[in-house]
Amino acid sequence: MKRLGNLYAQIIDYENLWNAYLNARKNKRFRGDVLEFTHNVEENLIQIQNELIHKTYKVGKYREFYVYDPKKRLIMALPFKDRVVQWAIYRIIEPILDKQFIYDSYACRKGKGIQKAADRLQYWLRKLDRSAEKPYYLKLDISKYFYRIDHDILMQILERKIKDRDVLWLLETIIRSEDTKFGIPLGDHGFEQERIDGIGIPIGNLTSQLFANLYLNELDQYAKHQLHLHYYIRYMDDIVILSEDKKELRDVLEELNIFLQSELRLQLNNKTAIRPISTGIEFVGYRIWPTHRKLKKKTAKKMKRRLRYLKRAYARGEVSADEVRSTLMSYLGYMKHADCHRLRQKVLKNFVLKRGV
């Protein structure tokens, strides 16, 4: 493919920085760091522009915290200034790189997303269920994906796509930032991080979504153009492959495992499996069969836990009715795409908001 040049001027253009600021502050306008930046927004954007022009920009200090979704994960949040820089990069780079992704890659892409991914997989399942005697699926589970992305390999991939040396300098500044040396979680639950230089990208960064998608695009291209897999679908590091032949899937697993280890330095874990599609496939929060789909048990439990928390937080006056309504409508929309009428009715029946309870 043609390598991309003349991008840096677009990234540091003031109008792009202004729009990046608007993107970064969306739904966060009244947070302290956003208000502080906004108070002198023009001066702050000019300062960012000058730092990028003179290449004095350095990534700010990450704020680290854990979320349980559904297991414990380390999230690393940047100061607002750095989020503006990331949006400035994303607005220019993402639309160009997106054109190189395969059709059936669905994470963090306009016009794609969870529901499109679930619909596509179920469409394939219906086709195979009608045409094959006993079709199977291969589910690839990559161990600690974000924590194992290799900086050197990621930079090599970016250098094959982009020839603008200034852009590569900025991307490398973000990727190799000192604070991103957090590496691989220790143990199965990731309660501590083994700090390893040159390994891992922070969950929570806007650019991390793009880098993670680009990293596994190497596997996508190999699967589609070298192995010629038709029924191959990916949502970030969640990958499913369908076939009428169980042996074919065993061979595919071996080939993809070799590619992951040798080319991307990634490992599959013991959740990787080959099973009949009649057992249902866990994918993007659903369990999907040819005839129907349900919410995964973990997804349903997470939803109930979150809604119970919001009821208590609303009663204490910690969240507004609009915040609660937004979350509830999001969950109801998610359930609308699954066969879970009774669960939906139960949620609505039990969800009554009261202050001071």
C-alpha positions in Angstrom: 0.0 0.0 0.0 1.0 3.6 -0.4 2.7 5.1 2.7 1.0 8.2 4.1 2.8 11.5 4.2 2.1 15.2 4.9 -0.1 14.5 7.9 1.7 16.4 10.6 0.6 19.8 9.3 -3.0 18.7 9.5 -2.6 17.4 13.1 -1.1 20.7 14.4 -3.4 23.0 12.5 -5.2 25.2 14.9 -8.7 24.4 13.6 -7.9 20.7 14.1 -6.7 21.4 17.6 -9.9 23.3 18.4 -12.1 20.5 17.1 -9.9 18.0 19.1 -10.6 20.1 22.2 -14.4 19.9 21.5 -14.2 16.1 21.1 -12.1 15.7 24.3 -14.5 17.8 26.5 -17.7 16.1 25.2 -19.8 14.9 28.2 -17.0 16.2 30.5 -17.4 20.0 30.3 -17.8 20.5 34.1 -14.9 18.4 35.3 -12.2 20.4 37.1 -9.4 19.9 34.7 -11.6 20.6 31.7 -12.9 23.8 33.3 -9.3 24.9 34.0 -8.2 24.2 30.4 -11.3 26.0 29.0 -10.7 29.1 31.1 -7.7 29.9 28.8 -8.5 27.7 25.9 -6.9 29.7 23.1 -3.7 30.1 25.0 -3.6 26.5 26.0 -4.2 25.3 22.4 -1.5 27.7 21.1 0.9 26.2 23.7 0.1 22.7 22.5 0.6 23.8 18.9 4.0 25.4 19.8 5.1 22.3 21.7 4.2 20.1 18.7 5.9 22.5 16.2 9.1 22.6 18.2 8.9 18.9 19.3 9.1 19.8 23.0 5.8 18.0 23.7 6.0 15.3 26.4 3.2 13.1 27.6 1.8 14.1 31.0 1.6 11.9 34.1 -1.0 9.2 34.0 -3.6 8.8 36.7 -4.0 5.1 37.5 -7.1 3.4 38.8 -8.8 0.0 38.6 -12.2 -1.0 37.1 -13.9 -4.3 37.5 -15.4 -5.1 34.0 -15.9 -8.0 34.7 -12.3 -8.6 36.0 -9.9 -6.2 37.6 -8.2 -4.0 34.9 -5.7 -1.2 35.3 -6.9 2.0 33.6 -4.5 4.8 32.9 -6.0 8.3 32.4 -4.2 11.2 30.9 -4.5 14.9 31.8 -7.0 16.8 29.7 -4.2 18.6 27.7 -2.9 15.2 26.5 -6.4 14.0 25.6 -6.7 17.0 23.3 -3.4 16.0 21.6 -4.7 12.4 21.2 -7.9 13.6 19.6 -5.9 15.8 17.3 -3.9 12.7 16.1 -7.0 10.5 16.0 -9.1 12.9 13.9 -6.4 12.8 11.1 -5.0 9.3 11.3 -8.0 7.1 12.1 -10.0 7.7 8.9 -7.0 6.9 6.8 -6.0 3.7 8.7 -9.6 2.6 8.9 -9.6 2.1 5.1 -7.0 -0.7 5.5 -9.0 -2.8 8.0 -11.0 -5.8 6.8 -14.7 -5.5 6.5 -15.4 -7.9 9.4 -13.4 -6.0 12.0 -16.0 -4.2 14.2 -14.4 -2.5 17.2 -14.1 1.3 17.5 -15.1 2.0 13.9 -17.8 4.2 12.4 -20.7 2.3 11.1 -19.6 -0.9 12.9 -19.9 -1.7 16.6 -21.3 -4.4 18.9 -24.7 -4.9 17.3 -23.4 -5.1 13.7 -20.8 -7.7 14.9 -23.5 -9.8 16.6 -25.8 -9.5 13.6 -23.0 -10.5 11.2 -22.0 -13.6 13.2 -25.6 -14.7 13.6 -26.2 -14.3 9.9 -23.3 -16.7 9.2 -24.5 -19.1 11.8 -27.8 -19.4 10.1 -26.2 -20.0 6.8 -24.0 -22.8 8.1 -26.8 -24.3 10.2 -28.8 -24.8 7.0 -26.0 -26.0 4.8 -23.7 -28.0 7.1 -24.4 -31.2 9.1 -22.5 -30.2 12.2 -20.6 -26.8 11.9 -18.0 -25.7 14.4 -16.5 -22.5 15.7 -13.0 -21.6 16.8 -12.9 -18.9 19.5 -9.4 -17.3 19.9 -8.7 -15.8 23.3 -5.5 -13.7 23.4 -3.8 -13.6 26.8 -3.6 -10.0 28.4 -3.8 -8.4 24.9 -3.3 -4.7 25.7 -0.6 -5.5 28.3 1.4 -7.6 25.8 1.5 -5.3 22.7 5.2 -4.9 21.8 6.3 -1.3 21.2 9.0 -2.2 18.6 6.5 -4.3 16.5 3.9 -1.6 16.8 6.3 1.0 15.6 7.3 -1.2 12.7 3.7 -1.6 11.7 3.2 2.2 11.9 6.4 2.8 9.8 5.0 0.6 7.1 1.8 2.7 7.0 3.2 6.2 7.6 6.2 7.9 6.1 5.7 11.3 7.7 8.6 11.4 10.2 7.1 14.1 12.4 3.9 12.0 12.9 6.0 8.9 13.7 8.0 11.0 16.3 4.7 12.0 17.9 3.3 8.5 17.9 6.5 7.1 19.3 6.5 9.7 22.0 3.1 8.5 23.2 3.9 4.8 22.8 7.2 4.9 24.6 6.2 7.3 27.3 7.9 6.5 30.6 4.5 6.1 32.4 3.4 3.4 30.0 5.9 0.9 31.3 3.3 -1.2 33.0 3.6 -4.4 31.1 1.9 -7.7 32.0 -0.5 -8.4 34.9 0.8 -10.8 37.5 -1.5 -13.7 37.9 -4.9 -14.4 36.3 -6.7 -11.5 37.9 -4.2 -8.7 37.1 -4.1 -7.3 40.7 -0.5 -6.1 40.1 1.4 -5.1 37.1 4.9 -6.3 36.2 6.6 -3.2 34.8 8.3 -4.1 31.6 10.0 -1.6 29.3 8.8 -1.8 25.7 5.6 -3.9 26.4 2.0 -2.8 26.8 -0.2 0.1 25.9 -2.6 1.8 28.4 -6.2 0.8 28.4 -8.1 4.1 28.4 -6.1 6.0 25.8 -7.9 7.0 22.6 -4.8 6.2 20.6 -4.6 2.8 22.3 -7.9 1.8 20.7 -6.4 2.6 17.3 -3.1 1.0 18.0 -4.7 -2.2 19.3 -7.0 -2.4 16.2 -4.0 -1.8 13.9 -1.8 -4.4 15.7 -4.3 -7.3 15.2 -5.1 -6.1 11.7 -1.8 -8.0 10.8 -3.6 -11.2 11.9 -6.7 -10.2 10.0 -4.8 -9.7 6.8 -3.0 -13.0 7.3 -6.2 -14.9 8.0 -8.1 -13.4 5.0 -5.3 -13.3 2.3 -3.0 -16.1 3.3 -5.4 -18.6 4.9 -8.4 -17.4 2.8 -10.8 -17.7 5.7 -14.3 -16.5 4.8 -16.1 -16.8 8.2 -13.6 -14.8 10.2 -14.8 -11.9 12.5 -13.0 -9.8 15.0 -14.1 -7.3 17.7 -10.8 -5.9 19.1 -9.1 -9.1 20.5 -12.4 -11.2 20.4 -12.0 -13.4 17.4 -14.4 -16.1 16.0 -13.9 -18.4 13.0 -16.5 -20.7 11.6 -16.2 -23.9 9.5 -18.0 -27.0 8.4 -14.9 -29.0 9.2 -13.5 -29.4 12.7 -10.1 -30.6 11.4 -9.8 -27.4 9.3 -10.3 -25.3 12.4 -7.6 -27.3 14.2 -5.2 -26.6 11.3 -6.2 -22.9 11.3 -5.6 -22.7 15.1 -2.1 -24.0 14.6 -1.3 -21.6 11.8 -2.7 -18.5 13.6 -1.0 -19.5 16.9 2.4 -19.6 15.1 1.7 -16.2 13.4 0.7 -14.6 16.7 3.8 -15.8 18.5 6.3 -15.2 15.8 5.0 -12.0 14.2 3.2 -10.2 17.1 4.7 -11.9 20.2 1.2 -12.7 21.5 0.0 -15.8 23.3 -3.3 -17.6 23.3 -4.7 -18.7 26.6 -6.5 -21.8 27.6 -10.0 -20.3 26.9 -9.2 -20.8 23.2 -11.5 -23.6 22.0 -13.2 -25.4 19.1 -16.8 -26.3 19.7 -20.1 -27.0 17.8 -22.1 -23.9 17.1 -25.1 -25.7 18.7 -23.5 -24.8 22.1 -23.8 -21.1 21.3 -20.9 -18.6 20.9 -20.0 -16.0 23.5 -19.3 -12.8 21.5 -19.6 -9.1 22.2 -21.5 -9.6 25.4 -24.0 -12.0 24.0 -24.3 -15.8 23.7 -25.4 -16.4 20.0 -27.1 -19.3 18.4 -28.4 -19.5 14.8 -32.0 -19.1 16.1 -31.6 -16.6 18.9 -29.2 -14.8 21.2 -29.1 -14.0 25.0 -27.1 -11.8 27.2 -24.0 -13.5 28.6 -24.4 -14.3 32.3 -21.5 -12.0 33.1 -23.0 -9.2 31.1 -26.4 -9.6 32.9 -24.7 -9.7 36.3 -22.6 -6.6 35.5 -25.7 -4.7 34.4 -27.7 -5.6 37.5 -24.8 -4.6 39.7 -24.4 -1.3 38.0 -28.1 -0.5 38.2 -28.2 -1.3 41.9 -25.2 1.0 42.5 -26.9 3.8 40.5 -30.1 3.5 42.6 -28.1 3.9 45.8 -26.0 6.7 44.4 -29.1 8.6 43.3 -30.6 8.1 46.7 -27.5 9.7 48.2 -27.6 12.6 45.7 -24.3 11.6 44.1 -25.7 11.3 40.5 -28.4 13.1 38.6 -31.5 11.6 37.1 -30.2 12.3 33.6 -27.0 10.2 34.3 -29.1 7.3 35.6 -31.5 7.6 32.7 -28.7 7.6 30.2 -27.2 4.3 31.6 -30.6 2.7 31.9 -31.5 3.5 28.3 -28.2 2.2 27.1 -28.8 -1.2 28.8 -32.4 -1.3 27.5 -31.1 -0.7 24.0 -28.5 -3.5 24.5 -31.2 -6.0 25.7 -33.5 -5.0 22.8 -31.1 -6.9 20.5 -31.4 -10.1 22.5 -34.1 -12.6 23.5 -34.4 -11.5 27.1 -38.0 -10.1 27.4 -38.4 -11.3 31.0 -35.1 -9.8 32.1 -36.0 -6.5 30.6 -39.4 -6.5 32.3 -37.8 -7.4 35.6 -35.3 -4.6 35.3 -38.0 -2.0 34.6 -40.3 -3.3 37.4 -37.6 -3.1 40.0 -35.9 0.1 38.9 -37.6 2.9 41.0 -35.6 6.0 42.0 -36.0 7.6 45.4 -34.0 10.4 47.0 -32.7 10.0 50.6 -33.5 6.2 50.9 
